[in-house]
Amino acid sequence: MKIVIAGGTGFLGRRLVRRLVAERATVCVAVRHPEQAQNALRAAGLDGVTVFRADVRDQASVTAAVAGADAVVNAVSAYVEKSGVTFEAVHEHGAETVAREAVAAGVARLILVSGIGADPGSGSPYIRARGRGELVVRQAFPGEVSYWRFPWAPGHHFDIVAALLLGLFLGGFGGFLSAIQEWDRRETKFNETLDELTPKAVLPS
Ligand SMILES: NC(=O)c1ccc[n+]([C@@H]2O[C@H](COP(=O)([O-])OP(=O)(O)OC[C@H]3O[C@@H](n4cnc5c(N)ncnc54)[C@H](OP(=O)(O)O)[C@@H]3O)[C@@H](O)[C@H]2O)c1
């Protein structure tokens, strides 16, 4: 059972990698920075995970990454647009490229990690790209496809520091403690949701 996780070093991706390795799946991650991925995986004791250099904006790299996979998870994210990275390129066209290349490779199951409120008609470029991403994947992938829309959890250092400072600013030490509890609660919920979805969507029944 070979599973390719595009974005497998991210907040969500690395949790999923750990979960699937524990299920004895053959796991590959596809990211733009394979050296960083390799180091992070080694540090986490996950040396058996294969790393591909792939960018969802580059079709050939995606073709190589998904070859031979039973399931593909697209957990790539772009939260800000900068230097050639646009929401449209990653969340719409990139999602379509992953879906098309998965079809060409005969992949049975595809999981698109999308965003809450994804809406192809939204005025927000981010929400619109997420909505259009879901649409193009639905059109491109005829097999079993799941769309995951997770509640937000503070996964990045910046988010965590911002949440704690905001709590401190608004509520003093009590607000700071509340922010920690809220952060913990959200992360727990995030992990529970991932645990619940993973067997059904990624692993064969
Ligand atoms: N974190 C949350 O609270 C949360 C909540 C709801 C939904 N989500 C969704 O979960 C998904 C993953 O989010 P995350 O927070 O885990 O993201 P993240 O921590 O920012 O990680 C992003 C991952 O995508 C890879 N990546 C970025 N651009 C890429 C590209 N063009 N081609 C290939 N790989 C690329 C990154 O590795 P490289 O930089 O090496 O390429 C990294 O592995 C997103 O769809 C996000 O909307 C997250």
PDBQT file of the ligand as one rigid body, heavy atoms in Angstrom, charges set to zero:
ROOT
HETATM    1  N1  LIG A 301      -2.940  24.176   9.779  1.00  0.00    +0.000 N 
HETATM    2  C1  LIG A 301      -4.268  24.289   9.956  1.00  0.00    +0.000 C 
HETATM    3  O1  LIG A 301      -4.790  24.695  10.990  1.00  0.00    +0.000 OA
HETATM    4  C2  LIG A 301      -5.196  23.920   8.856  1.00  0.00    +0.000 A 
HETATM    5  C3  LIG A 301      -6.538  24.045   9.119  1.00  0.00    +0.000 A 
HETATM    6  C4  LIG A 301      -7.438  23.753   8.124  1.00  0.00    +0.000 A 
HETATM    7  C5  LIG A 301      -6.982  23.319   6.902  1.00  0.00    +0.000 A 
HETATM    8  N2  LIG A 301      -5.664  23.220   6.663  1.00  0.00    +0.000 N 
HETATM    9  C6  LIG A 301      -5.291  22.812   5.335  1.00  0.00    +0.000 C 
HETATM   10  O2  LIG A 301      -4.355  21.742   5.365  1.00  0.00    +0.000 OA
HETATM   11  C7  LIG A 301      -3.498  21.831   4.225  1.00  0.00    +0.000 C 
HETATM   12  C8  LIG A 301      -2.071  21.850   4.690  1.00  0.00    +0.000 C 
HETATM   13  O3  LIG A 301      -1.889  22.986   5.531  1.00  0.00    +0.000 OA
HETATM   14  P1  LIG A 301      -0.683  23.060   6.566  1.00  0.00    +0.000 P 
HETATM   15  O4  LIG A 301      -1.047  24.065   7.593  1.00  0.00    +0.000 OA
HETATM   16  O5  LIG A 301      -0.281  21.679   6.961  1.00  0.00    +0.000 OA
HETATM   17  O6  LIG A 301       0.447  23.682   5.610  1.00  0.00    +0.000 OA
HETATM   18  P2  LIG A 301       1.979  23.980   5.932  1.00  0.00    +0.000 P 
HETATM   19  O7  LIG A 301       2.320  23.617   7.324  1.00  0.00    +0.000 OA
HETATM   20  O8  LIG A 301       2.226  25.388   5.463  1.00  0.00    +0.000 OA
HETATM   21  O9  LIG A 301       2.753  22.978   4.976  1.00  0.00    +0.000 OA
HETATM   22  C9  LIG A 301       2.676  23.101   3.600  1.00  0.00    +0.000 C 
HETATM   23  C10 LIG A 301       3.286  21.888   2.937  1.00  0.00    +0.000 C 
HETATM   24  O10 LIG A 301       3.116  22.005   1.521  1.00  0.00    +0.000 OA
HETATM   25  C11 LIG A 301       4.389  21.943   0.874  1.00  0.00    +0.000 C 
HETATM   26  N3  LIG A 301       4.277  22.820  -0.289  1.00  0.00    +0.000 N 
HETATM   27  C12 LIG A 301       4.010  24.144  -0.310  1.00  0.00    +0.000 A 
HETATM   28  N4  LIG A 301       3.914  24.583  -1.575  1.00  0.00    +0.000 NA
HETATM   29  C13 LIG A 301       4.121  23.508  -2.378  1.00  0.00    +0.000 A 
HETATM   30  C14 LIG A 301       4.124  23.311  -3.783  1.00  0.00    +0.000 A 
HETATM   31  N5  LIG A 301       3.942  24.326  -4.633  1.00  0.00    +0.000 N 
HETATM   32  N6  LIG A 301       4.315  22.065  -4.264  1.00  0.00    +0.000 NA
HETATM   33  C15 LIG A 301       4.515  21.007  -3.407  1.00  0.00    +0.000 A 
HETATM   34  N7  LIG A 301       4.522  21.143  -2.070  1.00  0.00    +0.000 NA
HETATM   35  C16 LIG A 301       4.326  22.374  -1.555  1.00  0.00    +0.000 A 
HETATM   36  C17 LIG A 301       5.388  22.398   1.950  1.00  0.00    +0.000 C 
HETATM   37  O11 LIG A 301       6.689  21.886   1.748  1.00  0.00    +0.000 OA
HETATM   38  P3  LIG A 301       7.774  22.695   0.843  1.00  0.00    +0.000 P 
HETATM   39  O12 LIG A 301       7.774  24.104   1.353  1.00  0.00    +0.000 OA
HETATM   40  O13 LIG A 301       9.053  21.958   1.032  1.00  0.00    +0.000 OA
HETATM   41  O14 LIG A 301       7.269  22.587  -0.546  1.00  0.00    +0.000 OA
HETATM   42  C18 LIG A 301       4.772  21.738   3.182  1.00  0.00    +0.000 C 
HETATM   43  O15 LIG A 301       5.082  20.363   3.215  1.00  0.00    +0.000 OA
HETATM   44  C19 LIG A 301      -3.914  23.115   3.485  1.00  0.00    +0.000 C 
HETATM   45  O16 LIG A 301      -4.817  22.779   2.475  1.00  0.00    +0.000 OA
HETATM   46  C20 LIG A 301      -4.600  23.918   4.568  1.00  0.00    +0.000 C 
HETATM   47  O17 LIG A 301      -5.541  24.841   4.058  1.00  0.00    +0.000 OA
HETATM   48  C21 LIG A 301      -4.761  23.491   7.607  1.00  0.00    +0.000 A 
ENDROOT
TORSDOF 0
